[in-house]
Amino acid sequence: MSGKMSLAREVCSCSVTHHPSPITHHWFVAVIRLVGVEKNFGNQQVLRGVNLTIPPGKLTTVIGPSGEGKSVLLKHMIGLLQPDRGEVWVDGVEITRLRGKALNEVRKRFAMLFQGAALFDSLTVFENVAFPLREKLRLPEPDVARRVEEKLEQVGLSGMGHKYPAELSGGMKKRAGLARALVMEPEIILFDEPTTGLDPLMAKTIHDLILAMHRKFGFTAVMVSHEIPEIFSISDWVAMLKDGKIVAMAPPTEFQRSADQAVREFIAVGIEV
């Protein structure tokens, strides 16, 4: 992968719970770090002092009840939203005060796969995947074609570039969105509920594809998901957002042993469903 980050040379600790728990602290170098992040929309307080550290090269999944602000959290990481209070660090750079060219330079390290894949309806699959290459890199067309076809093949859409989004199934749209996220060879990819609207079999297929691409390219991944218990088999770390704060974070095996009542209840309900 091109353009590897020079990681922030600060070692951060991440407590896996704010409540008594047998799970202790883990130490790693931070690639993304949120410190005391608060965000309100009108009178609605969504994030209430989020502290979260994302390790490099790992797949971290954020879970939690609906409406807790998980997607809002992702948008703060890439600078699409600014916190009312708190700090957001990316590779040692505090981004909340960045604007214009400086913020765009940070965003070049990111790609984001939105819930609905966010494909342009008027463009073919090929054109959708090629769009960031043409807009941001202005590559010669032979290079664009080579990279687009390569990514389509990697996500299982070889020979499908001529189709339009309306002609694709839900799973194929997710694959196309993933191909577009990968085509710029980002260092960080944010996944906002990538299996929303898919049946369980297709959801597993997309999870497996994300895991395969993560292992192949080694990018840092942050995923928002409700898929319990499936996310435990693909994630390196799991964090839970509840009442506007991260109440737990740990590797999957340790996370599932948490003594925190909110964590245990959420896991139990997910497994029952």
N, C-alpha and C positions, 0 to 999 in steps of 0.2 A: 504494500500500500504506500502511496506517495505521501510526503509531508507529515511524517510522524511528529507528534507533539513533543516538545521539551516539557516534561511534566513539572508541575509545581513542586518545588523542593521544600515542602512543608508536610510533615507527617501529622495526620489527623486521627483522632480517636472517634469511634462511633459507638455510642451506647445503644444496645439493642432494645432497651425499654426504659421508660421513665418510671416504671413501677418495679417493685421487688420481683426478681427473676433469677433463675439459675444461670441464665446466659450473661456473660460478662462483656468486656470491651474487645474490639478488634482494631488493629492498627494498619493503616495503609496510606500510600501517597494519594492525595486527592487530585482528580482531574476536574471535577465539578464540586463545588462546595456552597451550600446555602447556609447562611448564618442569620438566625432571627428574622426570617422573612415573614412579613405580614402583608396581607392584601384584602382590601374591602371593595365591594361593589355596592355603592350607595350605603344603605344601613346593614347590608349583609357582610359579616366578617367571615371570610373564607379561609385564609391562611392566618394562623395565630402564633407566629413565632416558629417557623419551620427551621430545624437544623438537620441538614442531610449532607452526607459525604458520599460521592460516587467514585469508586475505584476505577483505575484505567484498565481497559482491555477486558472488562467483565460485563456480564449481563445482569443488571439490577432491575428487579420488578417491584413496582409500587402497587400495593393493593389497598383496599379500604372500601367502606360503604359508598354507594352512589351519592353524588352531590357533595362530596367532601373536598373537591378542588384538586383532584389528581391531574386533570388536564391543565388546569391553571398552573400547577407546579411545573409541568413540562415547559409551558410557554415562558416561564420565568428563566429557565435554564438557557434558552436560546435568545432571550431578549425581546420576545414578542410582547411581553408584559413587563412593566416596571413595578417593583414592590413599593408599597407605601412606606415601609420601614424594613431595614435589614440589608444584607449584602448577598450578591451572587458572584462567585469566583469561578472563572474558567481558566485552567492552566495558569494560576497565579495572577490573573488579571481580574480586577473587580469591574464588572460590566454594567452595573446599574446606572452609571453616569455617562456611559459611552453613547455617542450619537453618530449618525452619518457613516462616513468611511471607516472609522475606528470600530463601530459596532458590526458593520458588514464584514470586516476582516475576521472577527471572531465567528460570525455566522458561517463563514466559508468552511469551517471545521465540522459543521453540523449538517445532517439531513433529518427530515421528519416524515414519518409515515402517519398520516391522519386517519381517523376512524373510517371514513368513507373512501379512502385512497386518494381523494381530491384530484381525480383525473379531469382533464379538459375534455368535455363531451364532443367538441368539434374537431378534435385532433385524433389521429389514429394512435394505437398503442406505441408504435415506433416513434411518432412525433412527440407523444407525451414523455417518453423516456429521453428523447433527444433534446427536449426543451431546455433543461439547465445547461447542457453542453453548448448549445447555440447561443443562449442568452449570456452566460457568464464567462465561458472560455473562448467562444468564437473559433472553435476548431474547424479545420478543413473538413468538408463533407465526407471524404473517405474515412477519416479518423472517427468522425461522429458515427458513421454506419458501423464501423468495426466495434466500437465500444458498446453501442446499443444492442447489436446482435449478440455480443458476448454476454451481456447482462440478461437479456431475454432468455438465452439458453440456460444460464445459471439458475434462473427461477422457474424453469419448466415451461416457457412460452415461446420456444423456438418455432418459427414459421407463423406466429400470430401477430406480427407487427402491423399487418395491414388492416386489422380489425379495429372497430371503434368501441369505446367503453360500453355503449348500449348493447353490443353484441356479446359481451362477456358475462360469465357467471360471477357471483360474488367472490368466490375464491380466486378466479382469474384476475379480477380487479385488484385484489390484495397483492397478487404476484406482480402485476404491472406497477403498482405503487412501490413495491419493494425494489423492483428493477430501477425505477427512477431515483429512489433513495440511494442506491448503490453506485449509480453511474458516475457520480462525481468523486467516488472513492473517499467518502468522508471519514473522519477520525471518530466521530460520535454520531450515533443514530438514535433518535427518539421515536418510540412506537406508542401511539395513543390508541389503546384498545384495538390492536390489529386484527382480532378475530370477531369483532362485533358483527352480529347478523349472520354468522355462519353456523351451520349445523356442527355437532360435536366432531364428526369425522373430518370435515374440512378444516375446522379449527385446529385439530391436532396436526393436520398436514401443514398448515401455515406456521404453527409453532415449530414443527420439525424443520421447516425451511429456514426460518429465522435463526434457529440454532445452528444449522449447517452453514449458513452464510457468516454467522458470527465466528464460528470456528475457522472458517476458511480465510477470512479477511482480518480478524482480530480487532475490529473496532470496539469502542466502548458503547454499550447499549443500555438505554434506560427505557423500560416498558411499563405502561399502565395496563393493568389487566384485572378482570374479575374471575378468570378461569382457575378456580380452585377444585381439585388439587393439581391440575396439569402444570401450573407454572413452577411447582416445586422440582419437577424433573428437568427443566431447561434453564433455570436461573442459577447464577452464582451467589446472588444476594437477594433477599426479600425484605422490603420495608413496608410498614403499614402506616397510612395516614388516617387519623381519626381525630375529630374535634379540632381540625386545623393544625395538628402537630404530628410529627413522626413519633409514634409511640413504641415502635419496635423495629429493629433491623438486625439481620443475622443471616448466615448461610442457611439454606432451606432446612436441613436436618435439625439444626439448632432452633430455628424459627418455630418449627412444628412442636418443639418441646417447651415453648415459652409457657411460663406460669401466669402470664398476663391474661386476665379474664376476657378482655375485649378481643384479644388475638385468638384465644381458644374458641370463643363463640363464633367469630367470623369464619375460622377454618372449618368448624363443625357444620355450620350452615352451608358452606360451599360444597363440602363433601356430600351432604345429604341431597343437595340439588343434583 
